[in-house]
Amino acid sequence: MFSIVILLSILLASAHAQEPARESDLPKPQKAQEEYRLGPGDSISIHAYGVKEISQTARVSNSGRIHVPYVGIISVANKTTAQVEREVVRRLEEQQLVKEPWVNIKVEEYHSQPVFVIGEFNTPGQYMITNEMYLLDIISKAGGLKTTASQEGFLYRRRDAHQPSVEVKISTDEKPSAAQGSQTSTPAGAEESNLTGVGGPASTEKAIRINFKELNETKRHELNLRLQGGDVVYVPMRQRPRYFVVGDVPWPGSRPIPQSFNGSVMTATRAVAAAGGALNSAKRKAFVMRHDQAGEVRVLEFEFAGVIKGTSTDIPIEPNDIIVVPSSQARSIGNALFLLMPRLIQQFLIF
């Protein structure tokens, strides 16, 4: 009986081994990295075996062309070095200058596809695209984001009708559409707005909102958009929540709520103290105006003396709170008379 079980196991294993591999089980080929495309300002070196006159270093002109001796003028804009090599070889063969031409072209200096990084980066500035470059790549090149950076930023992109570029499509659907192609990813829920009228009718500029916090935490890989020449990556400074102090204080106005330190929080009396304290003409009681989510106003009263004595509780400040220190009419009249008293006494002594 034991031998029969072993035989059946061997037969089943052999049958399973003869089954054709399913497509989902096969290893998927990795996407080849796209070659760099030349543009105005780039510098390339040309080496042709056996033809020293052709070997040179050439800079791509503003019109996107170079001049090669014995070959002529070649348009290289938006072409890879391999495509330019084939063009030079073709022309050499046509002119029968070399029987079997061998040409090697490589990029010496990259100048045609700049990406501008501004805002809350450790090293903002201009960076050149050398191969495929994505948002995470440019963040790394710029030294990462500062601690003061906002969670959200923007990718500004100009599309010129006369200059081919990689198309980036942003969809508000939860699932990316297969019709969008494989060149770019589609961030679900990302916002895009077109800024028309910038650069004339042949070009439009669009702003793509990016959540850099989710991008850095690799929670959403589709946000890691591929960059193209002329892109501007902007991350603003994080706006801290603010509160407002009005009424009888020396320095009324709005101030940012400070971050908690050793567990302490900003309170109403501390906010008044930061505004210079209550004036002598102020009432002993003040209040906090607070808007709830429904838009209704709540009024929370507090007393300076009670907070100092510990008989009443101070009020923790929330974003957009308004601390009102009202003026006391009776105390204002009393203070005015107190200030007038020395002058009245002086007049009485004179007359």
FIKOLDREN-261237 format. One record per atom (N, C-alpha, C): z, x, y. Coordinates in steps of 0.1 Angstrom, whole numbers, padded with zeros to 4 digits, always signed. Layout:
REM FIKOLDREN-261237
ZXY;...
This chain:
REM FIKOLDREN-261237
+0000+0008-0012;+0000+0000+0000;+0000+0009+0013;+0008+0019+0012;+0009+0028+0024;-0004+0035+0026;-0011+0039+0016;-0024+0046+0017;-0035+0036+0023;-0034+0023+0020;-0043+0013+0025;-0041+0012+0040;-0029+0012+0045;-0026+0010+0059;-0031+0022+0067;-0030+0034+0061;-0035+0047+0067;-0050+0046+0068;-0057+0041+0058;-0071+0041+0057;-0076+0031+0068;-0069+0019+0069;-0073+0009+0080;-0072+0015+0094;-0061+0023+0096;-0059+0029+0109;-0070+0039+0112;-0074+0047+0103;-0084+0057+0105;-0098+0049+0108;-0101+0039+0101;-0113+0031+0103;-0113+0025+0117;-0102+0019+0121;-0101+0013+0135;-0103+0023+0146;-0096+0035+0144;-0097+0046+0154;-0112+0051+0155;-0118+0052+0143;-0132+0056+0143;-0141+0046+0150;-0139+0033+0148;-0147+0023+0154;-0145+0023+0170;-0133+0025+0174;-0129+0025+0188;-0136+0037+0195;-0136+0048+0188;-0142+0060+0193;-0157+0059+0195;-0164+0050+0186;-0178+0049+0187;-0182+0039+0198;-0172+0031+0204;-0176+0021+0214;-0180+0028+0227;-0191+0023+0233;-0195+0029+0246;-0185+0028+0257;-0184+0038+0265;-0174+0038+0276;-0178+0028+0286;-0167+0020+0290;-0170+0010+0300;-0172+0017+0314;-0179+0010+0323;-0182+0016+0336;-0170+0019+0344;-0160+0010+0342;-0148+0012+0350;-0140+0024+0345;-0142+0028+0333;-0134+0039+0327;-0141+0053+0331;-0153+0052+0335;-0160+0065+0338;-0155+0070+0352;-0154+0084+0353;-0150+0089+0366;-0161+0087+0376;-0156+0082+0388;-0164+0079+0399;-0168+0091+0407;-0181+0094+0410;-0184+0106+0418;-0179+0105+0432;-0174+0116+0437;-0168+0116+0450;-0180+0117+0460;-0177+0110+0472;-0187+0110+0482;-0189+0123+0488;-0201+0128+0489;-0204+0141+0494;-0202+0141+0509;-0197+0152+0514;-0194+0153+0529;-0207+0154+0536;-0208+0146+0546;-0221+0146+0554;-0222+0158+0562;-0234+0164+0563;-0236+0176+0570;-0236+0173+0585;-0233+0183+0593;-0232+0183+0607;-0246+0181+0613;-0248+0173+0623;-0261+0170+0629;-0261+0177+0643;-0271+0184+0645;-0273+0192+0658;-0275+0184+0670;-0271+0190+0681;-0273+0183+0694;-0273+0193+0705;-0276+0188+0718;-0277+0197+0729;-0264+0205+0731;-0266+0218+0734;-0255+0227+0736;-0251+0235+0724;-0255+0231+0712;-0252+0238+0700;-0259+0251+0699;-0253+0261+0693;-0260+0274+0692;-0262+0277+0677;-0274+0280+0673;-0277+0282+0659;-0284+0296+0657;-0281+0302+0645;-0288+0314+0642;-0298+0312+0631;-0310+0318+0633;-0322+0316+0624;-0325+0330+0618;-0326+0330+0605;-0329+0343+0598;-0340+0339+0588;-0351+0347+0590;-0363+0345+0581;-0365+0358+0574;-0365+0358+0560;-0367+0370+0553;-0381+0375+0554;-0382+0388+0559;-0395+0394+0560;-0402+0392+0573;-0396+0383+0582;-0402+0380+0595;-0391+0382+0605;-0389+0395+0610;-0379+0398+0619;-0381+0391+0633;-0393+0389+0636;-0396+0383+0649;-0390+0368+0651;-0388+0362+0639;-0383+0348+0639;-0368+0348+0640;-0362+0359+0634;-0347+0359+0633;-0341+0360+0647;-0333+0351+0651;-0328+0350+0664;-0316+0340+0665;-0309+0340+0677;-0299+0330+0679;-0305+0321+0691;-0305+0308+0688;-0311+0299+0698;-0301+0288+0702;-0301+0284+0714;-0293+0273+0719;-0301+0260+0721;-0296+0249+0716;-0304+0237+0717;-0304+0232+0731;-0316+0229+0736;-0317+0225+0750;-0312+0211+0752;-0311+0207+0765;-0307+0193+0768;-0316+0183+0762;-0329+0186+0760;-0338+0177+0754;-0337+0177+0739;-0328+0186+0733;-0326+0186+0719;-0337+0194+0711;-0342+0205+0718;-0353+0213+0711;-0349+0227+0712;-0356+0235+0704;-0355+0250+0704;-0369+0256+0703;-0370+0268+0707;-0383+0275+0705;-0381+0287+0695;-0390+0287+0686;-0390+0297+0675;-0403+0305+0676;-0403+0318+0677;-0415+0326+0678;-0424+0323+0666;-0437+0323+0668;-0447+0320+0658;-0447+0306+0651;-0437+0299+0655;-0435+0286+0650;-0437+0275+0660;-0432+0278+0672;-0433+0268+0683;-0421+0261+0686;-0422+0250+0693;-0411+0242+0697;-0407+0232+0686;-0395+0231+0683;-0390+0222+0672;-0379+0213+0678;-0380+0200+0675;-0370+0190+0679;-0359+0190+0668;-0347+0194+0672;-0336+0195+0662;-0325+0185+0664;-0326+0177+0675;-0315+0168+0678;-0313+0158+0667;-0301+0156+0663;-0297+0147+0653;-0302+0150+0639;-0305+0163+0637;-0310+0168+0624;-0300+0178+0618;-0299+0179+0605;-0290+0189+0599;-0297+0203+0598;-0290+0213+0596;-0296+0226+0595;-0306+0227+0583;-0303+0220+0572;-0313+0220+0561;-0326+0214+0565;-0325+0203+0573;-0338+0197+0577;-0346+0206+0587;-0339+0214+0595;-0346+0223+0604;-0351+0234+0596;-0344+0239+0586;-0349+0250+0577;-0363+0245+0570;-0363+0233+0565;-0375+0228+0559;-0387+0227+0568;-0384+0224+0581;-0394+0223+0591;-0400+0237+0594;-0391+0247+0596;-0396+0260+0599;-0404+0266+0587;-0399+0263+0575;-0407+0268+0563;-0421+0261+0562;-0421+0248+0565;-0434+0241+0565;-0444+0247+0575;-0439+0250+0587;-0448+0255+0597;-0453+0269+0593;-0444+0277+0588;-0448+0291+0584;-0458+0290+0573;-0457+0281+0563;-0467+0280+0553;-0480+0275+0558;-0480+0266+0568;-0492+0261+0574;-0500+0272+0581;-0492+0281+0588;-0499+0291+0595;-0502+0304+0586;-0497+0303+0573;-0499+0313+0563;-0494+0327+0568;-0483+0327+0576;-0477+0339+0580;-0469+0346+0569;-0463+0338+0561;-0455+0343+0550;-0459+0335+0537;-0460+0342+0526;-0465+0336+0514;-0454+0326+0509;-0442+0331+0507;-0431+0323+0502;-0419+0325+0512;-0420+0317+0523;-0409+0319+0534;-0396+0315+0529;-0386+0323+0533;-0372+0320+0530;-0364+0320+0543;-0359+0309+0547;-0353+0307+0560;-0338+0302+0558;-0329+0308+0566;-0315+0304+0566;-0311+0301+0580;-0306+0289+0583;-0301+0285+0596;-0286+0280+0595;-0278+0285+0604;-0264+0280+0604;-0259+0279+0618;-0249+0270+0620;-0244+0267+0633;-0234+0278+0637;-0236+0284+0649;-0227+0295+0654;-0217+0289+0663;-0221+0279+0672;-0212+0273+0681;-0214+0258+0682;-0203+0251+0682;-0204+0236+0682;-0201+0231+0697;-0211+0225+0703;-0208+0220+0716;-0214+0206+0719;-0220+0200+0710;-0228+0187+0712;-0220+0175+0710;-0209+0176+0702;-0202+0164+0698;-0187+0165+0701;-0183+0164+0714;-0169+0165+0717;-0161+0152+0715;-0149+0154+0712;-0139+0142+0711;-0128+0145+0721;-0125+0136+0729;-0115+0138+0739;-0102+0131+0735;-0091+0138+0735;-0078+0133+0731;-0069+0134+0744;-0064+0122+0748;-0056+0121+0760;-0044+0112+0757;-0033+0114+0765;-0021+0106+0763;-0010+0114+0757;-0002+0108+0749;+0010+0113+0744;+0008+0121+0731;+0000+0132+0732;-0003+0142+0722;+0004+0155+0726;+0008+0163+0716;+0014+0176+0720;+0004+0185+0726;-0008+0185+0722;-0018+0194+0728;-0031+0186+0730;-0031+0177+0741;-0043+0169+0743;-0054+0178+0749;-0066+0173+0748;-0077+0181+0753;-0090+0177+0746;-0100+0186+0747;-0113+0183+0741;-0115+0191+0728;-0119+0185+0717;-0121+0191+0704;-0136+0188+0700;-0141+0197+0693;-0155+0196+0688;-0156+0192+0674;-0165+0183+0671;-0167+0179+0657;-0175+0189+0650;-0171+0194+0639;-0178+0204+0631;-0184+0199+0618;-0176+0190+0612;-0181+0183+0600;-0176+0168+0602;-0175+0161+0591;-0169+0148+0592;-0154+0149+0598;-0151+0141+0608;-0138+0142+0614;-0133+0128+0615;-0120+0126+0611;-0114+0112+0612;-0102+0113+0621;-0096+0101+0624;-0085+0100+0633;-0074+0109+0629;-0070+0109+0616;-0059+0118+0612;-0062+0132+0614;-0075+0136+0613;-0079+0150+0616;-0077+0154+0630;-0081+0145+0639;-0079+0148+0654;-0065+0148+0658;-0056+0139+0651;-0042+0139+0654;-0036+0153+0650;-0040+0158+0639;-0035+0171+0634;-0039+0182+0643;-0052+0182+0648;-0057+0192+0657;-0050+0192+0670;-0046+0180+0675;-0039+0179+0687;-0024+0181+0686;-0020+0185+0675;-0005+0189+0674;+0004+0177+0671;-0002+0165+0667;+0006+0154+0664;+0010+0146+0677;+0016+0135+0675;+0020+0126+0686;+0034+0130+0691;+0037+0128+0703;+0050+0130+0709;+0059+0119+0705;+0072+0121+0706;+0082+0111+0703;+0082+0100+0713;+0076+0102+0725;+0074+0092+0735;+0062+0083+0733;+0054+0086+0723;+0041+0079+0721;+0043+0064+0717;+0035+0056+0722;+0035+0042+0718;+0030+0040+0704;+0034+0029+0697;+0029+0027+0684;+0014+0024+0684;+0009+0018+0694;-0005+0014+0695;-0013+0022+0705;-0025+0025+0702;-0034+0033+0711;-0048+0027+0710;-0057+0034+0716;-0071+0030+0716;-0081+0041+0713;-0092+0037+0707;-0103+0045+0704;-0115+0039+0713;-0118+0047+0723;-0129+0042+0732;-0142+0049+0727;-0152+0041+0725;-0165+0046+0720;-0177+0041+0728;-0185+0050+0732;-0198+0046+0739;-0209+0046+0729;-0217+0036+0729;-0229+0035+0721;-0241+0035+0730;-0249+0046+0728;-0261+0047+0736;-0273+0044+0727;-0282+0035+0733;-0293+0031+0725;-0303+0042+0723;-0303+0053+0731;-0312+0064+0730;-0307+0075+0721;-0295+0074+0717;-0289+0084+0709;-0283+0078+0696;-0289+0081+0684;-0284+0075+0672;-0269+0079+0670;-0261+0070+0664;-0247+0072+0662;-0243+0064+0650;-0231+0068+0645;-0225+0061+0634;-0219+0048+0639;-0223+0037+0632;-0218+0024+0637;-0205+0021+0630;-0195+0016+0638;-0182+0012+0634;-0181-0003+0636;-0178-0010+0626;-0176-0024+0627;-0162-0028+0624;-0156-0036+0633;-0143-0040+0632;-0142-0055+0629;-0135-0059+0619;-0135-0073+0614;-0121-0078+0615;-0119-0091+0618;-0106-0097+0617;-0103-0103+0604;-0112-0101+0594;-0109-0107+0581;-0099-0098+0574;-0092-0103+0564;-0083-0096+0556;-0090-0086+0547;-0102-0090+0542;-0109-0082+0532;-0121-0076+0539;-0124-0063+0538;-0136-0057+0544;-0148-0062+0537;-0159-0065+0545;-0171-0070+0539;-0179-0059+0533;-0185-0061+0522;-0193-0051+0515;-0206-0048+0523;-0210-0057+0531;-0223-0055+0539;-0221-0046+0550;-0209-0041+0553;-0207-0032+0564;-0211-0018+0561;-0214-0015+0549;-0218-0001+0545;-0206+0008+0541;-0210+0020+0537;-0200+0029+0532;-0196+0040+0542;-0202+0040+0554;-0200+0051+0563;-0187+0050+0570;-0182+0037+0572;-0170+0035+0580;-0161+0025+0573;-0149+0026+0575;-0139+0016+0570;-0137+0005+0580;-0132-0006+0576;-0130-0018+0585;-0116-0021+0585;-0109-0018+0596;-0095-0022+0597;-0093-0037+0598;-0085-0042+0589;-0083-0056+0589;-0074-0060+0601;-0078-0069+0609;-0070-0074+0620;-0071-0065+0632;-0079-0055+0632;-0080-0047+0644;-0088-0054+0655;-0085-0051+0667;-0091-0058+0678;-0102-0048+0685;-0113-0054+0688;-0124-0047+0694;-0129-0055+0706;-0131-0048+0717;-0137-0054+0729;-0148-0045+0734;-0159-0052+0738;-0171-0044+0744;-0169-0044+0759;-0171-0032+0765;-0171-0031+0779;-0185-0029+0784;-0192-0039+0788;-0206-0038+0792;-0207-0034+0806;-0219-0029+0809;-0221-0025+0823;-0217-0010+0826;-0212-0003+0815;-0208+0011+0817;-0220+0019+0812;-0226+0027+0821;-0237+0036+0817;-0250+0029+0817;-0251+0017+0823;-0264+0010+0823;-0267+0001+0812;-0278-0006+0812;-0281-0015+0801;-0283-0009+0787;-0286+0004+0787;-0289+0010+0774;-0277+0014+0767;-0265+0012+0772;-0253+0017+0765;-0242+0006+0768;-0233+0006+0758;-0221-0003+0759;-0209+0006+0755;-0197+0002+0760;-0185+0009+0756;-0176-0001+0750;-0169+0003+0739;-0160-0006+0732;-0146+0001+0730;-0136-0007+0731;-0122-0002+0729;-0117-0008+0716;-0113+0000+0707;-0107-0004+0694;-0093-0001+0694;-0084-0011+0692;-0070-0010+0692;-0066-0005+0678;-0058+0006+0678;-0053+0012+0666;-0038+0013+0665;-0032+0009+0654;-0018+0010+0652;-0015+0024+0646;-0012+0034+0655;-0010+0047+0650;+0002+0049+0642;+0012+0041+0643;+0024+0041+0635;+0020+0039+0620;+0013+0028+0618;+0008+0025+0604;-0002+0035+0599;-0010+0041+0608;-0019+0051+0604;-0012+0064+0600;-0002+0068+0607;+0005+0080+0604;+0013+0079+0591;+0018+0067+0589;+0026+0064+0577;+0017+0061+0565;+0004+0062+0567;-0007+0059+0556;-0005+0046+0550;+0000+0036+0557;+0001+0023+0552;-0012+0016+0551;-0021+0019+0561;-0034+0013+0561;-0045+0024+0563;-0051+0028+0552;-0061+0038+0552;-0073+0034+0559;-0076+0021+0560;-0088+0017+0567;-0088+0019+0582;-0076+0022+0587;-0075+0026+0602;-0080+0040+0605;-0081+0048+0594;-0085+0062+0596;-0100+0062+0599;-0104+0058+0610;-0119+0057+0613;-0125+0071+0615;-0138+0071+0611;-0145+0084+0613;-0150+0085+0628;-0148+0097+0633;-0151+0099+0648;-0165+0103+0649;-0170+0101+0662;-0184+0106+0665;-0183+0112+0679;-0194+0119+0683;-0194+0126+0696;-0192+0116+0707;-0184+0120+0717;-0181+0112+0729;-0169+0103+0727;-0163+0102+0716;-0152+0093+0714;-0140+0098+0722;-0132+0089+0727;-0120+0091+0735;-0108+0085+0727;-0098+0093+0723;-0087+0088+0716;-0075+0088+0726;-0069+0076+0729;-0059+0075+0739;-0047+0068+0734;-0035+0075+0735;-0022+0069+0731;-0013+0069+0743;-0009+0057+0748;-0001+0057+0760;+0014+0060+0757;+0021+0062+0767;+0036+0064+0766;+0042+0050+0762;+0052+0051+0753;+0059+0039+0749;+0067+0034+0761;+0065+0021+0764;+0072+0014+0775;+0086+0010+0770;+0096+0015+0777;+0110+0012+0773;+0114-0002+0779;+0122-0010+0772;+0126-0023+0778;+0134-0021+0791;+0133-0030+0800;+0140-0029+0813;+0149-0041+0816;+0158-0039+0825;+0166-0049+0830;+0166-0049+0846;+0171-0059+0852;+0170-0060+0866;+0184-0063+0872;+0187-0057+0884;+0199-0060+0891;+0195-0064+0905;+0200-0076+0909;+0198-0081+0923;+0211-0086+0929;+0211-0087+0942;+0223-0092+0949;+0230-0081+0957;+0243-0082+0958;+0251-0073+0967;+0254-0060+0960;+0244-0052+0958;+0245-0038+0953;+0237-0029+0962;+0241-0016+0962;+0234-0007+0971;+0219-0004+0967;+0217-0004+0954;+0203+0000+0949;+0198-0011+0939;+0195-0023+0944;+0189-0033+0935;+0175-0028+0929;+0171-0034+0918;+0158-0031+0913;+0159-0032+0897;+0148-0027+0891;+0147-0027+0877;+0149-0012+0872;+0155-0011+0860;+0158+0002+0853;+0155+0000+0838;+0151+0011+0832;+0150+0011+0817;+0163+0010+0810;+0164+0003+0799;+0176+0002+0792;+0177+0015+0784;+0188+0023+0786;+0189+0036+0780;+0192+0034+0765;+0188+0044+0757;+0190+0044+0743;+0205+0045+0740;+0209+0039+0729;+0224+0040+0726;+0228+0054+0723;+0240+0058+0727;+0245+0071+0724;+0259+0070+0719;+0261+0075+0707;+0274+0074+0700;+0278+0059+0699;+0268+0050+0696;+0272+0036+0694;+0274+0028+0706;+0273+0034+0718;+0275+0027+0731;+0262+0020+0734;+0264+0008+0741;+0252+0000+0745;+0253-0002+0760;+0242-0006+0766;+0242-0009+0780;+0248-0023+0782;+0258-0024+0792;+0264-0037+0794;+0262-0041+0809;+0266-0053+0812;+0264-0059+0826;+0272-0050+0836;+0284-0047+0833;+0292-0039+0843;+0286-0025+0845;+0281-0019+0834;+0275-0006+0835;+0262-0007+0843;+0255-0018+0841;+0242-0019+0849;+0245-0021+0864;+0256-0028+0867;+0260-0029+0881;+0264-0015+0887;+0272-0008+0878;+0276+0005+0883;+0264+0015+0885;+0254+0014+0876;+0242+0022+0878;+0234+0019+0891;+0236+0006+0895;+0230+0002+0908;+0239+0005+0920;+0249+0013+0918;+0258+0017+0930;+0270+0009+0931;+0273-0001+0922;+0285-0009+0922;+0284-0020+0931;+0293-0030+0930;+0292-0042+0939;+0298-0038+0952;+0291-0044+0963;+0296-0041+0976;+0308-0049+0979;+0315-0046+0991;+0327-0053+0994;+0324-0068+0997;+0312-0071+1001;+0309-0085+1004;+0306-0093+0991;+0306-0087+0980;+0302-0094+0967;+0313-0102+0962;+0310-0113+0955;+0320-0121+0948;+0326-0113+0936;+0337-0117+0932;+0344-0111+0921;+0337-0114+0908;+0330-0125+0907;+0323-0129+0895;+0308-0127+0897;+0301-0123+0887;+0287-0122+0886;+0282-0129+0874;+0269-0129+0872;+0264-0136+0860;+0250-0129+0856;+0247-0131+0843;+0235-0126+0837;+0225-0138+0834;+0213-0137+0840;+0203-0147+0836;+0194-0142+0825;+0193-0150+0815;+0186-0145+0803;+0177-0156+0798;+0164-0153+0796;+0154-0162+0791;+0153-0161+0775;+0155-0173+0769;+0154-0173+0754;+0139-0175+0750;+0137-0175+0737;+0123-0176+0732;+0116-0189+0736;+0124-0199+0739;+0118-0212+0743;+0115-0212+0758;+0118-0202+0765;+0116-0201+0779;+0127-0207+0788;+0138-0212+0782;+0149-0217+0789;+0158-0206+0794;+0165-0208+0805;+0173-0198+0811;+0188-0201+0807;+0194-0190+0802;+0209-0191+0800;+0216-0183+0810;+0227-0188+0815;+0235-0181+0825;+0248-0177+0819;+0251-0164+0818;+0263-0158+0812;+0271-0152+0824;+0283-0157+0826;+0292-0153+0837;+0301-0142+0832;+0304-0133+0841;+0314-0122+0838;+0321-0118+0850;+0334-0113+0849;+0342-0109+0860;+0345-0094+0860;+0343-0088+0871;+0345-0073+0871;+0359-0069+0867;+0369-0076+0874;+0383-0072+0872;+0387-0075+0858;+0383-0086+0852;+0386-0090+0839;+0381-0080+0829;+0369-0075+0831;+0363-0064+0822;+0371-0052+0823;+0375-0048+0835;+0382-0035+0837;+0396-0036+0831;+0403-0048+0832;+0416-0050+0827;+0416-0052+0812;+0404-0056+0807;+0403-0059+0792;+0406-0073+0789;+0408-0082+0799;+0410-0096+0796;+0398-0104+0793;+0386-0099+0797;+0374-0106+0794;+0364-0096+0788;+0354-0101+0781;+0345-0093+0774;+0332-0090+0782;+0328-0078+0781;+0316-0074+0788;+0304-0079+0781;+0292-0080+0788;+0280-0087+0782;+0270-0076+0779;+0266-0074+0766;+0256-0064+0763;+0242-0068+0769;+0235-0059+0775;+0222-0062+0781;+0211-0062+0771;+0202-0072+0773;+0190-0074+0765;+0178-0072+0774;+0166-0068+0768;+0154-0066+0776;+0151-0078+0785;+0148-0075+0798;+0144-0085+0808;+0156-0093+0813;+0168-0089+0810;+0179-0096+0816;+0180-0094+0831;+0185-0103+0839;+0186-0102+0853;+0201-0104+0857;+0207-0093+0862;+0221-0093+0865;+0222-0096+0880;+0228-0107+0883;+0229-0112+0897;+0243-0110+0902;+0245-0103+0913;+0258-0101+0920;+0257-0109+0933;+0263-0121+0933;+0262-0129+0945;+0271-0124+0956;+0267-0129+0968;+0275-0125+0980;+0285-0136+0983;+0297-0132+0987;+0307-0141+0991;+0307-0143+1006;+0305-0155+1011;+0304-0158+1025;+0317-0155+1032;+0328-0159+1026;+0341-0157+1032;+0344-0142+1033;+0341-0135+1023;+0344-0120+1023;+0334-0113+1033;+0322-0119+1034;+0313-0113+1044;+0318-0114+1058;+0323-0127+1061;+0329-0129+1075;+0341-0120+1077;+0350-0119+1066;+0362-0111+1068;+0358-0096+1070;+0348-0091+1063;+0344-0077+1065;+0338-0075+1079;+0330-0085+1084;+0325-0084+1097;+0336-0083+1108;+0346-0092+1106;+0357-0092+1116;+0365-0079+1115;+0366-0074+1102;+0373-0061+1101;+0366-0049+1108;+0353-0050+1107;+0345-0040+1114;+0345-0041+1129;+0347-0054+1134;+0347-0056+1148;+0361-0054+1154;+0372-0053+1146;+0385-0052+1151;+0387-0039+1160;+0383-0027+1156;+0385-0016+1164;+0379-0017+1178;+0367-0023+1179;+0360-0025+1192;+0368-0035+1200;+0373-0045+1195;+0381-0055+1202;+0394-0049+1208;+0400-0041+1200;+0413-0034+1204;+0410-0025+1215;+0398-0018+1214;+0395-0008+1225;+0392-0015+1238;+0385-0026+1237;+0382-0034+1250;+0395-0040+1256;+0405-0044+1247;+0417-0049+1252;+0426-0039+1259;+0425-0026+1254;+0433-0016+1260;+0427-0011+1274;+0414-0012+1275;+0407-0008+1287;+0409-0018+1298;+0408-0031+1295;+0409-0041+1305;+0423-0047+1305;
